Amino acid sequence: MNLTDAELEVLLDDLESDRAERKETLKGSAPEKMREAICAFANDLPNHRKPGVVFVGVKDNGTPSGLPITDELLLQLADIRTDGNILPLPTMTVEKRTVRGAEVAVVTVLPADAPPVRYRGRVWIRTGPRRGVASRQDERILNEKRRHRDLPFDLQLVSFATLDDLNRTLFESEYLTGALAPDIIAANERSFVERLAASRMIEAANNPVPTVLGCIVLSPRARDLIPSDFIQFLRIDGTDLSDPITDEEAIDGPVAQMLRRLDDKLEAHVRTSVGITTASLEVRRPDYPLPALQQLTRNAVMHRTYEETNAPIRITWFSDRIEIVNPGGPYGIVTRENFGKPGYTDYRNPNLAEAMKVLGFVQRFGVGIQTAQRVLAQNGNPPAEFVPEDNVVFVTVRARA
């Protein structure tokens, strides 16, 4: 993915290239324009199949601007990938490079495997040195490009599913309003089937077979179509599985419905105690902070494997702890050794991750475990314990003492 110094110089000099963008600083509208450029490079409408580059610290004519390339600047650029505004997440690197004797920041963006890519609900493309919002025909081209790629499992087809399995009301009233900018929705020039295709819920308008993503997100009978797509909740009155069961439920349905039902279940079982710190001050603390449980369980839904398994996510709530068993071990760059460490994140189901962000269940990517640990510590709980194995991840959350 890294370009040589010579390749960078060629792109820097070619002022008409649709593979290069130059920014003197990150002041004013520059961060917004840079995100639009990253989105356009990821879409790769001209089909170069080569990376696009954003140079930061370079004037429009290709000469260095003298901008200091600090660690803070590089971190600010790296955060663009995970702030949830460009979906699906772009594949990009950020590095400090020396080009013609001057230090510049180089953001290298690979073409996406599953276009179209959107920035805040708009599909951006490049035509020569100019960028703009994709037309209806441009989006058709991007959809066709996706059909011929080696796609992740969440975009594989569910051959026995039909359009009737997808809830149109849910798609139009809840999903589209989060996925697309209001003016794009108002234009209303795309049909229902075309919008399903652009959202990756079906393969294409001329072959409207639902994808795994479409079934998980939009189907009332998602579990019938994807057998492992449910959560098994069990409440135990004791510390061992042989102790009495006080509550049991299989939670399924479209992913937003499933997560809301799970939230209700978790909240119903949280117990809050009252402590008196002074004569006039009362402190209420739960045995488990709900936001931490939400982070961990939503992470499980996002990162689990749905392929070649009938195993659900299992949540077992004992008297002294909660255990979460998640099918699917570490994936991609995440290993047993670096699991849970800041900066190590990868996505087995990148399009489902996007959908959960669109539906409001994810604020930003790559910080779920760290957020859960912080909230647990603030509540007085021990840190969550993670045991990643090849085919499963075990999580244990212990009650506040």
N, C-alpha and C positions, 0 to 999 in steps of 0.2 A: 504493500500500500504506500510506503514511503517513496516519494519521488526523489530523484537525484538532484544535485545542485544545478546541473545543466538543464534538466527538465523544468525545474522551477524558474530558471532564468528565461527560458523560451516562453513560458506562460506569462511571466511578468512583463515581457516586452510586447506581447501580442495584444494590443489594445482592443482588437475586434473579437477576441476569443470568447466563446460561450462557456469556457471552462475556468475562467479566472474572474475574481472580484477583488478590488483593492479598496482598503480603508485606511485613512491617515490615522484616525484615533477611534475610540469607542464613545465619543461624545455625541450629543444631539440624537439624530435619527439613525446614526450608524448601527447600533445594535439591532434595531428593527430591520433595516435593510440587509444586514448580514444574515439574519435568520431567514429572510425571504430567499437570499442567494443559496444558503445551505439546503433549503427545501427544494429549490430548483435543480441544484446539482444532484440531489438524491433522486429526483424524478427522471433526469437524463432523457428528456424528450427527444433530442437529436440521436439518441441511441449510440453515443460514443463508446459506451462500456468502459470508460476510463474515469478516473477521479476528477472532480472539480476542486479548485483551491480558492480559499479566501486568504488574501495577504493582509495582515493588520500591521500598520506602521509603514505604509507605502502610499504615495500620492497617486492621483489618477493617471499621471503620465509614467508611472512605474518607478519613480525615484524614491528612495527612503525618506520618510518624514522626520526621523529622529525620535520617534516615540520610544520611551524606555520599555523594554519587554521584561516585565517583572513576573514573579511567580503569581502574584495576585491577578495580573492580567490573564495569564495562562489558565488559572483556575476559573476566572469569569467566563472565558471562552469554552472551557470544558463543560461547564454547567449548562450550556445551551442544549447539550444532548439529553439531559435528564430532567429539565424543568417542565417537561410535559406539554410544551407548546407546539413542538414539531412531532407529528405522529404519522406512521409508526416511527419509532426512534431511529434517527439516522445513524449510519455506521461512519464514524469520523474519528480522526486523531487531531490532537493539538500539540504543537511543538515549537520551540524556539530554534530558528535556523539562521545561519549567516549566508546572506545572498549578496554577492558583489561587495563584500567587506562590511556590510551593515546587518545588524540583528533585526529580524522581523519575526512576527508570529505567523505561523502557517497552519491553517485549518484545512485538512484534506478530507473530502467527502466522497464516499463510494456510491455508485448507483444502487438504488434500493432493489431488493429482490421482489418486493410486493408493492409497486406503485399503484395508485397515486399516493404521494406523501403530501400532507397538509400542514401549513403553518397557521394556527388559529382559525382553522376551518376553511382555508383557501388553498387551492393547489397552485403553486408557483412553478413557472417554467422559464427557461432561457431561450431567447431567439437572438443569436449573435451576442453582442454585448448588453442587450436589453433583457429585462425580466418583466414578466406580467402574469396575470392570473389565467389559468388554462381555460380554453373554450370547451364546449361540449365535445367537439371532435378531438381536441387534445386529450381529454380524459378517456375517450374511447381507445385512443392509441396506447395510453398508459395501461389501461385495463388489459389490452391484448398482450402487451409486453409481459405482464404478470403471469398470464396463462402458460407461457413457454419457459418459465423458470423452475428451478428445483425448489419447491415451496415447503415451508414448515408444516407440521402436522395440522395446525389450526386452520390452514387454508386448503387442506385436502378435501375432496368432495365426499359427501355422504350420499352414495348413489341411489339409495332407496327413499331418500327424503324428497319432498316436493315443495313448491312455493306455498301450498296450503299449510305446511308445517310452521311457517314463519308468521308471527303476529304483526300485521301491518300497522295496527294502531300503536303498538309499543315502539315500532321502528320510527314512525313519523312523529309521534308526540313526545317521545323521550330520547331516542338515540340521535335522530337528526339534529335536534335543537342543541345538543352538546357537541356534535361532530362538525357542523357547518356554520359558517358565519351567517348572521341573519339576512344580509343582502343576497347571499347565494341561495338561501332557502326561498326568499321572496321572488327571485327571478323565475322559479318554478318552470324551467324549460326542460327539465329531465323527468322522465317517467319514473314510476315506482320501481320498476325492474332495473332501470339504469342506475338509480340511486342505490339499490341493493348491491349491484355489481361494483359500483365505485366504493362502497363501504366494505367490500369483500365478503358479504353475506351469501352471495351466490357466485358461481364461476364467472358468468358473463350474461349480458342481456339476451344473447342469442343461444345461450345454453344455461337456463336458470336453475341449475342444480345447486341446492344449498351446500355451503361449506361447513366444516366442523364449527368454525366461528359462528356462522349464522345460526346453527342449531343451538349452541350454548347460549348465545345472547338473545335470540328471538323466539325460540320454540317453547310453547307450553308443555310439550312432551319431550323436552331435551334429554331426559334420562332414558327414554325409549330409543332415542337415536344415538346417544353416546352413553352406553351402559354405566360407565364409571362416574358420570357427571352428577354426583350428589354427595351430601355430607351426612355422616352417621353420628348423631349426638347421643351421648349416654351419660346420665348422672348417677353416680354410685354413692350410697350412704355408707361410706367407709373408705378404706385405703387399698382395697384389693378387689380385683374383678369378681371374686366370689361373694362379695358383700351385696346386700339388697340393692336393686335398681329402683330409683325413684322417678326417673324420667327418661324416656327414649323416643327418638324421632329421626326419621330419614327426611332430610331437607333437600328439596330439589326444585326444578322449574327454571325459567330463564334466569340468567346469572344475577340480574339486579334484584329480582324477587327472592332468589335463594339467599343472597347476602343480607337483605333486609330481614327476612325471617330468622336468619342466624343471629343478627344483631339483637332482635327481640328475645331470642332464646338465651343468649349470653346475659343480657341485661336482667332478665327475670331471675337468673341464678346468682347474680352478684349480691353479696350481703354487705351492708354498710354499718359500721360500728361508730359509736359516739364517744368521744373523749373530752374531758373537761381539763383545759390547761390552766385556766384561772377561774376565779369566781364568776366572771362574766363572759368567758370565751369558750365556745363549744366547737370542737373539731370533728368533722365527719370524714371517715376514710373507708373506702371499700376494701374487701379482702383481695380483690383484683381490680385494677383500673381498666374500665371498658375500652378506652382508646388503644391500650396495649394489646388486648385480646383481638380487637378489630384488625390491627396491623398484622398480627401473626396469622390470623385465619384468612385474611384477604391475600396475604403472601402465598399461603398454601394453595388457594384457588388459582392464583395467577401462575405459579411455578410448577404445579404438579404435572405429571404426565397423564394424558388422556388416551394414549396409544397402547393398544394390545394389553389392556387390563380392564377388569371389572371392579377393581378395588376403589372404594370411596375414600375421601378424606375422613379420618376418624377423630372425633373430639370426645375424650373421656374425662369427665369432671369428677374427681375424687374429693374426699373431705379435706385433704391437705394439698392437693395439686391438680393441675389440668395437664393432660397429655394430648398432644396433637400428632397424629401419624399421617404423613403426607406421601402418597405414592410418587416415586421419581426422585432420584438422588441428585447430586450436584450436576450442573450442565454447563457446557461450553468452557469458558475460562474459569468458572468456579469449580474448585476442587475441595476435597475433604479438608485439606490443610488451610485454605484461605477462606472457607465458608464463613459468612457473616462479617468478614473484615471490611471496613470502608474501602471503597474503590473497586471492589470485585463484585461485579454483577453481570448476569447474562440472562437471556430470555428464551426459554423453551417454547413459549407461546407468545411471541411478540405482538400478534394482532389481538389476542385476548387482553394483553396488557394495555394496549391502546383503547380497547372497548371499555375496560374498567376505568380508565382515566376519563373517557368521554362521559360515562355514566356517573361520575363523581365519587367513585370509591377509591381513587388514587389521586393524591395531590402532586407528588413528584416521584420520580423513579430512583431506585437504588438506595433508599434511606429507611425502608420499612423496619428492618431489624434494629438499626440504631435508634429509631424513634421509639420502638417498643421498649428497648432497654432503658432509655432515658425516662420514660413515663413510669416504668416499674420502679426504678430507683427513687423517683420523686414520691411515689406512694409508699415506699418502705418495703417493697417486695425484693427478694433476691433476684439476681439476673436470670433471664430465661436460659435454659440449657439446651444446646443443639447437638444432636448426634447424627451427622450425615453419613449414610451408607450408600452403596452403589445404586440401590433401587428404591430407597426410601429415606425420608428425613424424620427423625424423632425430635419433638420439641416438648420440653417440660417447663411449666410455669408454676412456681410454688406460691402458696398463699402468704400474705403478710402476717408476720408473727404478732 
